[in-house]
Each structure stands twice: as structure tokens, then as C-alpha cells.
């Protein structure tokens, strides 16, 4: 077993000062707002988030992106937010992306500038999945949509994009969906994930939706974008009626899954993230299952720190692009 050695970023004094200033500003903003678990209105939360409120930065859509609607093998319809390399270049590969939002909000077009830059910087096509959200569509709807998106891509990548070199990834709930999708491909469809996908980029994922990891349980009420009450609110909407023990099903909490046969993964998380331990534990288990794993820990990074316009975020996003290019080389 090759245990991943954490690579710590954000130790430059100026960079760290900037990160702290952004964190302090965001905490004051969040303290002034009604918490999600108190207002208890997912629809209003989505609209507020899409308008850039609530501390969940949403980036404006870009003209380089387009919507595609595809028909899945089960006869369903999925919307994908698509980005292609600029200047008519043929894609070197395809990156299948899942957005965050706790399975309750977020959207495939919420990170357009970042995904456009990924497509341009790495010469890949990027497909972000508009999966169904709770509470209107609780588990397993989001997992099912993620699975169907991957199956569609496996069947159509060559004809649609001229390549079968695939990567997968996401942020927060999207990172969890990327992992459960790989597991479903292996366990339900006899697809070898490490052969189907070159690599996974998994950013600040929550992989234990049952009792929660120590860092999530210890996060308390402090407003750091997410906290213990917020995490439980997400779970109550995404997993209604399920007990904490039932939420340990590996299709819900992939930290408890058999992780053998998965592709190389790069894990990213911040030291101030309530789901810090989710990433630390998952990276260790990924490696223990004899999969290649890299672990990057951002000094004082919050949940979603790559969404803020800071030097720390720019450095991490550049490193993610370098990881994708290295996996395609």
C-alpha cells in the first residue's frame, strides 16, 4: 500500500493572509443570514444561491457553453452543460463533471468560467450533469442520473467527441456522485472503472452521510459555508426517512464501499472544511484498496474554497488542470 502523503498548499504568508481575510468576510456575511436549516425552503435557497447569495459563489454563464439533451439507455432524458476546446481543436479527452450543493441545490451551469478554463487549458470536452435535486427528487434520483450520464458517455464518447479517454470528478456532493458512479459501473454493469476512466479529481467531497466523520460532527454551528446543522439539513432532504445507520449504505456513503479497481484519484480539501476527515479517510482507503491516490490539503481552506477569487484557489485550480494534462499524457 502506498499511503498518499498530504501536499499542503497555502503557506505563503501573503496568500494565507488573503485566505483568512476572505474567510472572515464570509463568516460575517453568513452570520447575517438566516441559516438553511432554519428557513427550510430549498426552492428559495436555490434562487438565493443562483443570485450569488448565501456564501455559495455562483459564476455567471459563459457563451462558450451549450446545453445538450441526451437520451439515456433507460430511455430517460438528461441535460448536460457542454464545453469544447477553443479554436475547433479536437478534444484530447472528456471530463465528466458533477456539481456540488448537497444534492439539494447547485446547477450544471453554476461554474461555467471554471469549466470553460478546464476545457481550454487541458484540451478536453467537459460535460457537467444537470442531475435531479431533492427534496423534489430524493435519493436515488441524483445517483441514478449520474450513473446514466456515465453510461451514455461510455457508449457515445468516440462518436460524439472522437475520443474514449475519459476523466471524472466534481466538488462536494458532486465528488461523492463521481465515486458512487464509478462503483455502480463496476458493480451493476461489469465495467472496470480503472479502464473506463483515466482518473478522478475529487474536491472536498462528503463521503459519510450516516453518522458523519469526526470533523463534520465537531463543526458545530460555526458558519463556514457548511456546518453540522447544514449537513444534517442536506441529508434530511436528500435521504428522507432514512436512519443514520441506513445512510451508511455504500451507494449513499461511499466511504464504506469496497474501493478496489478504481482509477487514480486526486483528492483536495481545506483544513477548515467540516468534511476534512471525509477526504482524509477516503484518500487513505482509496490507497489501501491498491488504487493510486494524491492528497492535497489547503491551509485554512473552507469548503468550496476554489470558488473564491483568491491566490489559493487559483493555485489549486491550476494544479487540477496540470493533473488532468498529466493523466492524458
Secondary structure, 3 states (H helix, E strand, C coil): CCCCCEEEECCCHHHHHHHHHHHHHHHHHHHCCCCHHHHCCHHHHHHHHHCCCCCCCCCCCCCCCEEEEEECCCCCEEEEEEECCHHHCCCCCEEEEECCCCCCCCCCCCCHHHHHHHHHHHCCEEEEEECCCCCCCCCCHHHHHHHHHHHHHHHHHHHHHCCCCEEEEEECHHHHHHHHHHHHHHHHHCCCHHHHCCEEEEECCCCCCCCCCHHHHCCCCCCCCCCHHHHHHHHHHHCCCCCCCHHHCCCCCHHHCCCCCCCEEEEEEECCCCCHHHHHHHHHHHHHCCCCEEEEEECCCCCCHHHCCCHHHHHHHHHHHHHHHHHHC
